[in-house]
Amino acid sequence: FAVTTHVTFHPLTAAQIAYNALVAPYIATYSYPGNTNGGGLVGANSLFDNDDFYRQSWQLTYDLVFGSTVTHELHLGYMWSKDREELYRYSNGWGAVSIPFRSTPLVVNGKTAIFQAQVQQQGILGVPPILSEYVSYNFEVNDKIRWKDLTFNVGFLMSDDELYGQGLRRDAYALSGFVAAPGNKYLMHEIKWKDTFQPRIGVTWNYRGQDSIYANYARYVPAASSLPRAASWARNKATTVNAYFDANGIFIGSTPEASSSGKLFQAGLKPRAIDEYLVGTTKDFGRGWSGRLYGRYRYSDNFWEDTNNNARVAFNPPDGIPRELYIPDLTAKLAQIGSGSSFVIAHMQGAFTKYYEAGLEAEWRGEKAYFRGSYVWSHYYGNFDQDSTSTPTGNDANLFIGSSNIGDDPGRQIWDNKYGNLTGDRRHLLKLMANYNLPWNAQVGAWVIYQSGQPWQ
């Protein structure tokens, strides 16, 4: 059979021809040799992020051992910590300079704008850094109980976390609970003690010597430490400003670019939690050989993200997700404050991750040699992939809780074909290590590792 390919060439419009004629002299004058397309960077980049992080903390502990037939190792602990971030974002010179394509000329203050520069407001107007804080109060209790050949670990951790931003002041009489107050530090959200109860329960049975069987359960509530900046009302201070110039490079005016702004929180949020189950056994085989076999399972849910307030109404959620706004009266609340984002910090309903792990380890100790090997099979999947919200070839890209692409607009909601293996899925991991002691007080060794999946970054 024959395959016929049709290629259609569309002629340039008159506006495009005029634009190419406009930019050609500038490309010829200012571009690098051989670059006929324009573009590029001046210096390091168009802008700089001066992002400083600080932590203060103090802690108290009390340990007590008592008992005879049944012994107890009781531990009490308390810790206070404050994480603070200072973000100052400024431009490198005029930032990103371009000649935008416009089918209709842009007239600014009576003059035609040819060049456009995008500069950071913080760098040109003396706007101070954005300050945000995460204050955490933590209390822990654990009792290690030994009875005959059984050891029990029973305890829990609780915390109260306070998230502070800038730009508002609390007002119980206001519809939103806040009023605008530029530069003022405010408590934007609190994760309370009752929502962070994290039990730890474990038992180990040493049925013969070092041979054992063990099982553990634990719950973890990770800190949402990036939200104080992500949801702060002061984010609109880090806006981008468009500066315009005429054909001679003379400044003729500027306008602010749309920027991120403060976000309100959905009511009744429960923090993200991870439940972990672990079972295993150890065995001394004699003649220097020992081994360990274990299995682990983790389930994580209650993820938070910033998303359109109307996402559950406008973006076709599946059955089981209510068709309603995350904050029903958001428009009225933003009008009362005078600013704010149409995005909110909300619970991503149905978001989850699961992790299965099975591992086998073996160890041998000889008079002059040592060997250790391990193999781990794991499977990490779900529909909330924080590590895969930028480009297909990388992760992170300065995207964090409350400021990633997850939940942003149609196609990026949890129900939009997000289920599958996650970026962190590394199915097979093999490690081999060995060394030998030489007669002249020297040692030689080798280390081999194989891992499938994306490398750690």
Secondary structure as UniProt FT lines:
FT   HELIX           14..30
FT   TURN            33..34
FT   STRAND          47..66
FT   STRAND          70..91
FT   TURN            93..94
FT   STRAND          96..98
FT   STRAND          107..108
FT   TURN            109..110
FT   STRAND          111..112
FT   STRAND          115..120
FT   HELIX           121..124
FT   STRAND          130..147
FT   TURN            148..149
FT   STRAND          150..170
FT   TURN            172..173
FT   STRAND          178..191
FT   HELIX           193..195
FT   STRAND          198..208
FT   TURN            209..210
FT   STRAND          211..220
FT   TURN            225..226
FT   HELIX           227..230
FT   HELIX           233..238
FT   STRAND          240..245
FT   TURN            247..248
FT   STRAND          251..256
FT   TURN            267..268
FT   STRAND          273..286
FT   TURN            287..288
FT   STRAND          289..301
FT   STRAND          304..308
FT   TURN            309..310
FT   HELIX           311..314
FT   TURN            319..320
FT   TURN            328..329
FT   HELIX           330..337
FT   STRAND          343..347
FT   TURN            349..350
FT   STRAND          352..365
FT   STRAND          369..382
FT   HELIX           386..388
FT   TURN            392..393
FT   TURN            397..398
FT   TURN            401..402
FT   TURN            406..407
FT   TURN            410..411
FT   TURN            414..417
FT   STRAND          420..421
FT   TURN            423..424
FT   STRAND          428..438
FT   TURN            439..441
FT   STRAND          442..451
//
